[in-house]
Amino acid sequence: MACGAIAQPCAEVVERRGWPVDVFPLPPLLHNHPERIAGQVDRLAGELAQRYGSVAVGYADCGTYGALDEVVERRGLARLDGLHCYDVYAGADRVRTMFEEQPGTYVLTDFLVRSFERTVVAELGLDRHPELRDDYFAHYTRMVWLAQRPEDEELGGLARRAADRIGLPLTVVPTGDGRLEHALAGLLTRR
């Protein structure tokens, strides 16, 4: 199973590698309520365990503060390493350095670039109350796009639009999917 925000790239890696794996996404908007992630993973893991010989969890901690690890340990599963998918795409050290250098960094992945209007603007109510922009983003100083597809002109335009929407300069950090592929390969050997 995978976080809906990375399920599509996971499925692409699985197909490219020819792994005998089915990817089951959970809703990406769970990230707006990370206290619900562990319960949803637990529920789906129980369902999948009845149909599959093994189950792996395509989530980092994602703001669960260890609750996901409790589910993973209790069920004997493996999950992706890291605090969040940013670690999976860019590497934990690189992300930590990015935040240390500029703590007011707002990070996007390709998924968040594509879904920004829905997952950020609409979910925060900025489409209805644009005056809330400063309440939410006043302490941010830049937006970083961890670009899995930096050559994609449409995504580049959407990333610039997202940064403009909340009034931040955009920094593009090409990551590709190589680290995700490596993390998934490791996850499959641990399950």
N, C-alpha and C positions, 0 to 999 in steps of 0.2 A: 504494500500500500504506500501511497506517496501523498505528500502535501499537494493540493491542487495547483499551487504556484510553481511546482517543479515537475508535476506529473507528465506533462507533454515532453519536455526535454528528456526525462527518464525513459519514456516510451520510445523516443527516437534513438537513444543509446541502446536500449534493449534490442530494437529492430536491427540497428546497424551491426551489433555484435552477434546477432542470432541466438541470444540467450532464450532458454525456455521459461520465460517469465511473463506473467500477466501483471499489468500495472492497474491498480485500483486507486483512483484519486479521492481524497476527501476535500470538502469545500475549502477553497483558498481563503474565504472570508473568516474562517476560524481564527486567522491571525489577528483579527480585530477583537477576538475573545479567547486569548490563549488558555484561559482557565478551562476551556471546553475541549482542547486538543486531546489531552490524555484520555478522557472518557470516550471520545469518538474513535480514537485509535484502539482502545481496549475493546469496544463494541465490534468494530470491523475485524480486528484480529481474531476475535472469537468466532465470527461468521466464516472467515477465510480458513481458519484452522480445521474446520469440518470438511472443507473441499480440497485443501492443498496439503502436501507433505511438509512444506515449510513456508513461513511467512517472514518477511523482513519489513522494516519500517523506514520509509524514505522521508524522514523528518530529522532535522537537528533538534535541539531543545526548543527552539522557537518560542521562547518566553514562558515556558511551563515551569521554570524554576525547579526542575527535577521531577515533577509529576509524571512526565513522559518516561523518564528513566525507571520509575517505580513500576509502571505498566510493562515496560520492556523486560525488566529483570524478573518480575513475577511470571511472565508468560514465556521466558526463555528465548526472547527475540533479540535481534540486533537492530540498531538504528544508525543513521548517518552521524558521523562525528561533528562536533561544533555546536556553537550557540545558536546559529541560524544559517539559512541557506547562503548568506553572504560568505560565510567561512567556507562552505562547500565550493562556491564558484571562484573565490579569489584567494583562499587560504587564510587561516585564522591569524597568522602573523601579519599578513598584509592588511587585513581589515583592522586589527588592533592598532597598527601603526597609523592607519588612515584616521581613526577616531582620536588617537593621542595627538596627532598633528593638528586636527581640527575637530574638536568635540561636537560642533554644531553641524555635523554631516548627515544629510538625509540620503538614504541609499535606495536605488532602484535596481531591479533585475529586468530582463527582457519582459517577463510576465507583468511586472508592475508598470513598465513603460506602456505596454499594450492596454492594460486595464486601469490606468491611472484615473481616468474620469469616473469610472464606476467604483473602484476599490478605495480610492482616496477622496476625491472631490465629492461624490454623492454620499459615500458612507459618513464623511465628516460634516455633511450638510453645507459645504461651500457653494454648491450649485444654487441653493436656496438662500444662503446667508453668507455672501462673499466677505462681509465685514469680519467674519470669524478667522479669516486668513492670518491676521497678526496674532490672534490668541493661540492658534495652533503652531505657527511657524516663526514667530518673532525671534526665537533664539537659534534658529538654524542659519548657517552661513554659506552653505553650498549644497548642491545636489550632485551625487556621484552615481553615474549609471555604470554598473558592472555589466558590461556589454558582452553577452554571449554571441551576438551577431552584430558586431560593430560596423560591418560593411552594409548592413541593411538600411537603405536610405529612409524608408518609411519609419522604421524604429527610431532612427536618428532624429527625424522630424518630430515624432511623438515625444521623445525625451526632451528636446528643446522646448516643446510646447508645455510639457509638465513643469519644467524648471521655470519657465516664464509665468505659468499659472500661479505659482506661489512666490515668485519674485526672487529666485535664487540663481546664481551662476551655475552652469553645468560643467562638470568634469567627466569625461568619458574614460573609463578604465577597461580596456579590452581583456576579457577573461576566457572567452570560448567556453566549450563544454568539457575540456580535457580533465579538469579536476573533478567535475561531476562524474564523468565516466570512470575515473580511477576510484572515486569514493563508492560508486555502485558496485564495481568489481570487488572491492574489499568487503562491502556489505554482503554480497552473495557468498563469499567464502566463509563469513562468520556465522551465517544463519544456521 
